[in-house]
Amino acid sequence: MENNRNNRYTYSTSDAERARRRAQRIAARKRRERARRIKMIKRMAPLLVLLAVVILVLIGVLIGRAVTGSGGKAPDGFGKAAATVQGPLHRVPEGPEDGETPEGPFAASTTEATAQIPADEIISGYAVVIDVDDRTVLAEKNAFDVISPASMTKILTILVAAEHITNLDDTFTVTREITDYAYVNDCSSAGFMPDEKVPIRDLFYGTILPSGAEAALSLAIYTSGSHEAFVDLMNQKAEELGLGETAHFANCVGVFDESNVCTVYDIAVILKAAMDNDFCREVLSQHIYDIPANDFHPEGISLSNLFLRRIEDHIAEGIEVIGAKTGYVSQAGSCAASMATGTDGKTYICVTAKAGSSWSAIYDHAALYEKYTGAGDADTTAPEE
């Protein structure tokens, strides 16, 4: 036993030195482990980058499908400037057979007689002319391609509001947030001021005649409590009208948004529904609407639908435009939607987009009504702007 104790190993270094060396070995081991991890990450980096690219591509495809419906391409301005819009052909439902009573929402059918509007016949890049009585598309130019509808969106805004509001004589107080929204987004204004109590009736006219963004947003918030809730109602209405395949709205004003899209055909259907509503028809048909003087406007406000006032002097004799709404964003150019009665007493709808100016849109409508409704000659010489 004694011998074993005497044979024990005796350290030649102190406890402190041994602790120092042990720490060095641990540190060296950690450095080697870290180096191995870095080397592994470098080897895996190309695979990680490839995986990230695949994920981004898949996200882009999913977003693209959500924006354009059935996989069609997005409108001008969706990630690139001055692109040619090419959307999916939205096949319009067949019209009713002779003697049948049409059921469900309004729809117009393309037929063998539907004319393809030549590229050089009008300035607008998108157009549709519809015979409302016969429910047929008389002529079209990229009518089923997805675009940004600009302020033509407001036709749906007043339709949804009119279907939910019961007291047009009630008032709504315009807020600073509402007028700031219009200012920041460079929108047209009806002239209503922060803290001004505006009759609901006046908000409708302010939304359509001068295309007032603050009027439209006020209507939305009064109707639903928030802009977002109102937009949900807009999309529900689009679904009810059978437009869910191509139409989706992101705001009530028409401010450009990649999710605020539809076709000129869709706008025609929305205009028909709005003109079927008595109060909306009254608003869309009004040339001038005067708001009496008040503390905010000592001289009152005079609202004007310039499209209706201008086209009446330049359209073919016998055609009367009975309702209209214009729009403009740079991605969609000048747009317009109108309803007219022809020389034959029938009702027609014309919607155009991507014109070079507001006057170009007016003269495109005049020319299309003249040619495709069989009317007489119209003055199609546009004045200088």
C-alpha positions, -999 to 999 in steps of 0.1 A, spaced: 0 0 0 29 23 9 46 15 -23 16 25 -43 14 58 -26 50 64 -34 46 55 -70 19 82 -76 27 108 -104 39 141 -91 31 171 -113 61 193 -121 38 223 -129 17 244 -106 -21 242 -104 -22 277 -120 -1 267 -149 -21 236 -155 -53 257 -155 -38 281 -180 -28 253 -204 -63 237 -201 -79 271 -210 -56 273 -241 -66 238 -252 -103 247 -248 -99 279 -267 -80 261 -295 -107 235 -298 -134 263 -300 -114 280 -328 -112 247 -347 -150 241 -343 -158 277 -354 -135 272 -385 -153 240 -394 -188 257 -391 -176 286 -413 -163 262 -439 -196 243 -439 -216 275 -443 -194 285 -472 -200 252 -489 -238 255 -483 -241 292 -494 -248 285 -530 -276 261 -520 -291 287 -496 -290 314 -523 -307 291 -548 -334 282 -522 -341 319 -515 -344 326 -552 -369 297 -557 -390 310 -527 -390 346 -541 -401 333 -575 -429 313 -560 -441 343 -539 -440 365 -571 -461 340 -590 -487 338 -562 -489 376 -559 -492 379 -597 -521 354 -597 -538 372 -568 -536 405 -586 -547 396 -621 -572 368 -615 -564 338 -637 -527 343 -642 -529 373 -665 -503 399 -666 -505 431 -645 -514 465 -659 -491 493 -668 -469 504 -639 -469 471 -621 -431 470 -616 -422 485 -650 -430 517 -668 -449 520 -701 -454 483 -704 -480 469 -728 -509 455 -709 -519 420 -718 -544 404 -696 -565 371 -697 -595 370 -720 -625 372 -697 -651 351 -715 -684 369 -712 -714 347 -704 -737 338 -732 -767 361 -735 -803 349 -731 -820 331 -759 -848 350 -777 -879 353 -755 -860 344 -723 -860 368 -694 -824 375 -683 -816 364 -648 -788 374 -625 -765 404 -629 -761 422 -663 -737 406 -688 -731 413 -724 -720 386 -749 -693 388 -776 -707 374 -808 -694 367 -843 -705 403 -852 -684 419 -824 -660 442 -841 -623 445 -832 -616 482 -830 -585 490 -852 -555 502 -833 -555 535 -852 -592 542 -850 -591 557 -815 -564 570 -793 -575 549 -762 -557 516 -758 -587 499 -743 -624 502 -752 -657 485 -752 -691 494 -767 -721 475 -755 -757 474 -767 -774 473 -733 -808 463 -747 -795 433 -766 -768 425 -741 -741 423 -768 -706 436 -772 -707 457 -804 -670 465 -805 -640 460 -783 -603 468 -781 -584 449 -754 -617 451 -734 -610 421 -713 -574 429 -703 -568 439 -667 -560 476 -662 -560 502 -634 -594 518 -635 -584 551 -619 -613 572 -607 -638 551 -626 -635 531 -594 -658 558 -578 -688 545 -598 -686 514 -576 -680 536 -546 -713 555 -549 -732 523 -559 -721 505 -527 -727 536 -506 -762 542 -521 -771 506 -513 -762 509 -476 -772 545 -468 -808 554 -459 -805 590 -449 -791 613 -475 -798 644 -454 -775 632 -426 -741 649 -423 -705 637 -420 -676 657 -405 -646 656 -428 -614 650 -409 -578 661 -414 -568 625 -421 -592 624 -450 -580 656 -467 -544 646 -460 -551 613 -478 -563 632 -509 -534 656 -507 -506 630 -503 -520 609 -531 -523 639 -554 -560 634 -559 -588 656 -573 -608 674 -546 -644 686 -543 -633 713 -520 -646 701 -486 -625 712 -456 -614 695 -423 -640 698 -396 -667 707 -422 -700 690 -417 -711 679 -452 -746 665 -461 -743 629 -473 -761 639 -505 -734 664 -513 -707 638 -507 -722 617 -536 -721 646 -560 -686 656 -548 -674 620 -555 -686 620 -591 -687 654 -606 -653 668 -597 -640 633 -587 -633 644 -552 -612 619 -532 -621 634 -499 -658 631 -507 -654 594 -517 -633 586 -486 -659 604 -464 -687 583 -480 -667 551 -473 -661 559 -437 -696 571 -431 -710 539 -446 -688 513 -430 -668 529 -402 -635 525 -420 -620 526 -455 -609 489 -452 -644 477 -443 -659 497 -472 -634 482 -497 -646 447 -485 -681 457 -495 -669 469 -529 -653 435 -536 -684 417 -524 -704 438 -548 -680 430 -576 -685 393 -569 -723 398 -569 -720 414 -604 -701 384 -616 -668 402 -619 -647 383 -594 -625 367 -620 -609 400 -631 -620 428 -607 -605 435 -573 -605 469 -555 -580 481 -529 -594 516 -523 -626 536 -529 -609 565 -547 -590 549 -576 -555 557 -564 -531 534 -582 -525 502 -564 -514 468 -578 -545 453 -562 -570 479 -576 -577 464 -610 -605 454 -634 -612 455 -671 -631 481 -692 -658 455 -696 -660 452 -658 -665 490 -655 -693 488 -681 -711 462 -660 -706 484 -629 -719 515 -647 -750 496 -658 -757 486 -621 -751 521 -609 -775 536 -636 -801 511 -625 -800 527 -590 -822 558 -591 -801 580 -570 -768 569 -586 -783 576 -620 -793 611 -608 -757 618 -596 -740 603 -627 -763 623 -650 -759 657 -633 -740 683 -653 -737 709 -625 -745 707 -588 -744 739 -566 -737 737 -529 -750 767 -509 -727 791 -491 -716 782 -456 -690 792 -430 -663 772 -449 -674 784 -483 -688 819 -483 -695 818 -520 -707 781 -520 -692 754 -543 -702 747 -579 -694 711 -589 -693 702 -626 -691 670 -647 -669 683 -674 -672 652 -695 -710 656 -698 -707 693 -705 -680 690 -732 -692 659 -751 -727 673 -757 -714 698 -782 -693 673 -802 -713 641 -804 -734 630 -833 -769 644 -835 -795 621 -820 -771 606 -794 -775 618 -758 -749 609 -732 -770 604 -700 -743 596 -674 -706 595 -672 -675 593 -650 -639 600 -659 -606 590 -643 -568 594 -646 -537 579 -632 -504 578 -652 -506 540 -654 -540 540 -670 -540 574 -688 -572 592 -693 -603 570 -688 -640 574 -692 -672 554 -688 -705 567 -702 -740 556 -710 -760 570 -739 -792 567 -758 -789 563 -795 -809 576 -825 -827 542 -824 -838 548 -789 -817 520 -775 -792 523 -746 -755 519 -751 -724 519 -728 -689 529 -738 -658 526 -716 -623 536 -726 -589 537 -710 -553 548 -718 -562 579 -738 -536 607 -741 -558 634 -725 -593 641 -712 -603 655 -746 -590 624 -764 -612 603 -742 -642 625 -751 -636 623 -788 -630 586 -786 -664 581 -770 -680 604 -797 -664 584 -825 -673 550 -810 -709 560 -805 -711 574 -840 -697 543 -857 -711 515 -837 -746 528 -830 -752 538 -866 -755 575 -858 -748 605 -880 -716 625 -882 -700 640 -851 -675 668 -847 -644 649 -837 -619 677 -839 -605 681 -805 -596 716 -792 -562 723 -780 -558 717 -742 
